[in-house]
Amino acid sequence: MGSITIRRLDEVAKRNARQVAAGKGRSLEAELRELIERTYGEGTDFDRAARIRAMSNADFVAHLVKTANGATLELPERTIDEDRTVFGAD
């Protein structure tokens, strides 16, 4: 098993990753290890980005919610208000 060192990591990214890890009851190291293994580990589908780009907006939101370990969101039906003011259309 190998080891890596990441230098010049943005402090905000580090803090956010630490908070996510704490929320899951594990260390920053364990959180980042799981993320790297899930992203690049054996059996990883590297065509994932193409699948994500092909998703509809609703499917993409559902994917993000699933990735974030759950939330229930209902997207309202999109409507167009014919009487709306369009800025810059003078």
mmCIF file of the C-alpha atoms, coordinates in Angstrom:
data_MODEL
# 
_entry.id   MODEL 
# 
loop_
_atom_site.group_PDB 
_atom_site.id 
_atom_site.type_symbol 
_atom_site.label_atom_id 
_atom_site.label_alt_id 
_atom_site.label_comp_id 
_atom_site.label_asym_id 
_atom_site.label_entity_id 
_atom_site.label_seq_id 
_atom_site.pdbx_PDB_ins_code 
_atom_site.Cartn_x 
_atom_site.Cartn_y 
_atom_site.Cartn_z 
_atom_site.occupancy 
_atom_site.B_iso_or_equiv 
_atom_site.pdbx_formal_charge 
_atom_site.auth_seq_id 
_atom_site.auth_comp_id 
_atom_site.auth_asym_id 
_atom_site.auth_atom_id 
_atom_site.pdbx_PDB_model_num 
ATOM 1  C CA . MET A 1 1  ? 0.000   0.000  0.000   1.00 0.00 ? 1  MET A CA 1 
ATOM 2  C CA . GLY A 1 2  ? 1.363   3.403  -0.972  1.00 0.00 ? 2  GLY A CA 1 
ATOM 3  C CA . SER A 1 3  ? 1.385   6.781  0.693   1.00 0.00 ? 3  SER A CA 1 
ATOM 4  C CA . ILE A 1 4  ? 1.056   10.271 -0.772  1.00 0.00 ? 4  ILE A CA 1 
ATOM 5  C CA . THR A 1 5  ? 1.629   13.813 0.443   1.00 0.00 ? 5  THR A CA 1 
ATOM 6  C CA . ILE A 1 6  ? -0.383  16.701 -0.942  1.00 0.00 ? 6  ILE A CA 1 
ATOM 7  C CA . ARG A 1 7  ? 1.327   20.057 -0.703  1.00 0.00 ? 7  ARG A CA 1 
ATOM 8  C CA . ARG A 1 8  ? -0.156  23.546 -1.080  1.00 0.00 ? 8  ARG A CA 1 
ATOM 9  C CA . LEU A 1 9  ? -3.727  22.375 -0.477  1.00 0.00 ? 9  LEU A CA 1 
ATOM 10 C CA . ASP A 1 10 ? -6.252  25.201 -0.283  1.00 0.00 ? 10 ASP A CA 1 
ATOM 11 C CA . GLU A 1 11 ? -7.175  25.809 3.377   1.00 0.00 ? 11 GLU A CA 1 
ATOM 12 C CA . VAL A 1 12 ? -10.876 26.127 2.613   1.00 0.00 ? 12 VAL A CA 1 
ATOM 13 C CA . ALA A 1 13 ? -10.879 22.777 0.791   1.00 0.00 ? 13 ALA A CA 1 
ATOM 14 C CA . LYS A 1 14 ? -9.005  21.178 3.672   1.00 0.00 ? 14 LYS A CA 1 
ATOM 15 C CA . ARG A 1 15 ? -11.400 22.619 6.260   1.00 0.00 ? 15 ARG A CA 1 
ATOM 16 C CA . ASN A 1 16 ? -14.461 21.530 4.273   1.00 0.00 ? 16 ASN A CA 1 
ATOM 17 C CA . ALA A 1 17 ? -13.094 18.009 3.815   1.00 0.00 ? 17 ALA A CA 1 
ATOM 18 C CA . ARG A 1 18 ? -12.328 17.812 7.546   1.00 0.00 ? 18 ARG A CA 1 
ATOM 19 C CA . GLN A 1 19 ? -15.892 18.893 8.380   1.00 0.00 ? 19 GLN A CA 1 
ATOM 20 C CA . VAL A 1 20 ? -17.388 16.306 6.029   1.00 0.00 ? 20 VAL A CA 1 
ATOM 21 C CA . ALA A 1 21 ? -15.160 13.629 7.553   1.00 0.00 ? 21 ALA A CA 1 
ATOM 22 C CA . ALA A 1 22 ? -16.160 14.627 11.080  1.00 0.00 ? 22 ALA A CA 1 
ATOM 23 C CA . GLY A 1 23 ? -19.805 14.493 10.073  1.00 0.00 ? 23 GLY A CA 1 
ATOM 24 C CA . LYS A 1 24 ? -19.266 10.883 9.012   1.00 0.00 ? 24 LYS A CA 1 
ATOM 25 C CA . GLY A 1 25 ? -17.368 10.095 12.208  1.00 0.00 ? 25 GLY A CA 1 
ATOM 26 C CA . ARG A 1 26 ? -13.997 9.515  10.610  1.00 0.00 ? 26 ARG A CA 1 
ATOM 27 C CA . SER A 1 27 ? -10.640 11.191 10.173  1.00 0.00 ? 27 SER A CA 1 
ATOM 28 C CA . LEU A 1 28 ? -9.673  13.481 7.324   1.00 0.00 ? 28 LEU A CA 1 
ATOM 29 C CA . GLU A 1 29 ? -7.226  10.812 6.160   1.00 0.00 ? 29 GLU A CA 1 
ATOM 30 C CA . ALA A 1 30 ? -9.956  8.138  6.096   1.00 0.00 ? 30 ALA A CA 1 
ATOM 31 C CA . GLU A 1 31 ? -12.336 10.463 4.229   1.00 0.00 ? 31 GLU A CA 1 
ATOM 32 C CA . LEU A 1 32 ? -9.770  11.334 1.547   1.00 0.00 ? 32 LEU A CA 1 
ATOM 33 C CA . ARG A 1 33 ? -8.654  7.707  1.241   1.00 0.00 ? 33 ARG A CA 1 
ATOM 34 C CA . GLU A 1 34 ? -12.253 6.625  0.608   1.00 0.00 ? 34 GLU A CA 1 
ATOM 35 C CA . LEU A 1 35 ? -12.732 9.433  -1.929  1.00 0.00 ? 35 LEU A CA 1 
ATOM 36 C CA . ILE A 1 36 ? -9.562  8.534  -3.844  1.00 0.00 ? 36 ILE A CA 1 
ATOM 37 C CA . GLU A 1 37 ? -10.330 4.797  -3.798  1.00 0.00 ? 37 GLU A CA 1 
ATOM 38 C CA . ARG A 1 38 ? -13.933 5.362  -4.921  1.00 0.00 ? 38 ARG A CA 1 
ATOM 39 C CA . THR A 1 39 ? -12.807 7.703  -7.700  1.00 0.00 ? 39 THR A CA 1 
ATOM 40 C CA . TYR A 1 40 ? -9.721  5.874  -8.967  1.00 0.00 ? 40 TYR A CA 1 
ATOM 41 C CA . GLY A 1 41 ? -9.921  2.373  -7.484  1.00 0.00 ? 41 GLY A CA 1 
ATOM 42 C CA . GLU A 1 42 ? -10.254 -0.952 -9.242  1.00 0.00 ? 42 GLU A CA 1 
ATOM 43 C CA . GLY A 1 43 ? -13.396 -1.196 -11.327 1.00 0.00 ? 43 GLY A CA 1 
ATOM 44 C CA . THR A 1 44 ? -13.786 2.594  -11.554 1.00 0.00 ? 44 THR A CA 1 
ATOM 45 C CA . ASP A 1 45 ? -15.733 3.809  -14.562 1.00 0.00 ? 45 ASP A CA 1 
ATOM 46 C CA . PHE A 1 46 ? -13.662 6.607  -16.077 1.00 0.00 ? 46 PHE A CA 1 
ATOM 47 C CA . ASP A 1 47 ? -16.482 7.447  -18.484 1.00 0.00 ? 47 ASP A CA 1 
ATOM 48 C CA . ARG A 1 48 ? -18.496 8.817  -15.526 1.00 0.00 ? 48 ARG A CA 1 
ATOM 49 C CA . ALA A 1 49 ? -17.997 12.444 -16.604 1.00 0.00 ? 49 ALA A CA 1 
ATOM 50 C CA . ALA A 1 50 ? -19.596 11.744 -19.985 1.00 0.00 ? 50 ALA A CA 1 
ATOM 51 C CA . ARG A 1 51 ? -22.588 10.098 -18.285 1.00 0.00 ? 51 ARG A CA 1 
ATOM 52 C CA . ILE A 1 52 ? -22.983 13.090 -15.972 1.00 0.00 ? 52 ILE A CA 1 
ATOM 53 C CA . ARG A 1 53 ? -22.835 15.541 -18.894 1.00 0.00 ? 53 ARG A CA 1 
ATOM 54 C CA . ALA A 1 54 ? -25.610 13.560 -20.613 1.00 0.00 ? 54 ALA A CA 1 
ATOM 55 C CA . MET A 1 55 ? -27.968 13.790 -17.599 1.00 0.00 ? 55 MET A CA 1 
ATOM 56 C CA . SER A 1 56 ? -31.028 16.011 -17.567 1.00 0.00 ? 56 SER A CA 1 
ATOM 57 C CA . ASN A 1 57 ? -31.074 18.773 -14.957 1.00 0.00 ? 57 ASN A CA 1 
ATOM 58 C CA . ALA A 1 58 ? -33.438 16.788 -12.700 1.00 0.00 ? 58 ALA A CA 1 
ATOM 59 C CA . ASP A 1 59 ? -31.280 13.652 -13.020 1.00 0.00 ? 59 ASP A CA 1 
ATOM 60 C CA . PHE A 1 60 ? -28.143 15.658 -12.244 1.00 0.00 ? 60 PHE A CA 1 
ATOM 61 C CA . VAL A 1 61 ? -29.718 17.151 -9.106  1.00 0.00 ? 61 VAL A CA 1 
ATOM 62 C CA . ALA A 1 62 ? -30.809 13.653 -8.030  1.00 0.00 ? 62 ALA A CA 1 
ATOM 63 C CA . HIS A 1 63 ? -27.228 12.441 -8.624  1.00 0.00 ? 63 HIS A CA 1 
ATOM 64 C CA . LEU A 1 64 ? -25.814 15.275 -6.488  1.00 0.00 ? 64 LEU A CA 1 
ATOM 65 C CA . VAL A 1 65 ? -28.271 14.526 -3.684  1.00 0.00 ? 65 VAL A CA 1 
ATOM 66 C CA . LYS A 1 66 ? -27.381 10.827 -3.788  1.00 0.00 ? 66 LYS A CA 1 
ATOM 67 C CA . THR A 1 67 ? -23.675 11.692 -3.759  1.00 0.00 ? 67 THR A CA 1 
ATOM 68 C CA . ALA A 1 68 ? -24.232 13.937 -0.724  1.00 0.00 ? 68 ALA A CA 1 
ATOM 69 C CA . ASN A 1 69 ? -25.833 10.981 1.118   1.00 0.00 ? 69 ASN A CA 1 
ATOM 70 C CA . GLY A 1 70 ? -29.398 12.087 0.889   1.00 0.00 ? 70 GLY A CA 1 
ATOM 71 C CA . ALA A 1 71 ? -31.808 14.941 0.836   1.00 0.00 ? 71 ALA A CA 1 
ATOM 72 C CA . THR A 1 72 ? -35.304 15.134 -0.486  1.00 0.00 ? 72 THR A CA 1 
ATOM 73 C CA . LEU A 1 73 ? -35.885 17.798 -3.064  1.00 0.00 ? 73 LEU A CA 1 
ATOM 74 C CA . GLU A 1 74 ? -38.905 18.260 -5.249  1.00 0.00 ? 74 GLU A CA 1 
ATOM 75 C CA . LEU A 1 75 ? -38.252 20.443 -8.235  1.00 0.00 ? 75 LEU A CA 1 
ATOM 76 C CA . PRO A 1 76 ? -41.242 22.569 -9.243  1.00 0.00 ? 76 PRO A CA 1 
ATOM 77 C CA . GLU A 1 77 ? -42.479 22.309 -12.781 1.00 0.00 ? 77 GLU A CA 1 
ATOM 78 C CA . ARG A 1 78 ? -40.811 24.953 -14.889 1.00 0.00 ? 78 ARG A CA 1 
ATOM 79 C CA . THR A 1 79 ? -43.205 27.588 -16.188 1.00 0.00 ? 79 THR A CA 1 
ATOM 80 C CA . ILE A 1 80 ? -42.806 30.734 -18.237 1.00 0.00 ? 80 ILE A CA 1 
ATOM 81 C CA . ASP A 1 81 ? -44.578 33.924 -17.163 1.00 0.00 ? 81 ASP A CA 1 
ATOM 82 C CA . GLU A 1 82 ? -45.600 35.642 -20.382 1.00 0.00 ? 82 GLU A CA 1 
ATOM 83 C CA . ASP A 1 83 ? -46.105 38.964 -18.527 1.00 0.00 ? 83 ASP A CA 1 
ATOM 84 C CA . ARG A 1 84 ? -42.595 39.065 -17.074 1.00 0.00 ? 84 ARG A CA 1 
ATOM 85 C CA . THR A 1 85 ? -40.316 42.020 -17.579 1.00 0.00 ? 85 THR A CA 1 
ATOM 86 C CA . VAL A 1 86 ? -37.294 41.211 -19.730 1.00 0.00 ? 86 VAL A CA 1 
ATOM 87 C CA . PHE A 1 87 ? -34.388 43.403 -18.742 1.00 0.00 ? 87 PHE A CA 1 
ATOM 88 C CA . GLY A 1 88 ? -32.381 44.877 -21.584 1.00 0.00 ? 88 GLY A CA 1 
ATOM 89 C CA . ALA A 1 89 ? -35.121 44.288 -24.177 1.00 0.00 ? 89 ALA A CA 1 
ATOM 90 C CA . ASP A 1 90 ? -35.926 48.002 -24.563 1.00 0.00 ? 90 ASP A CA 1 
# 
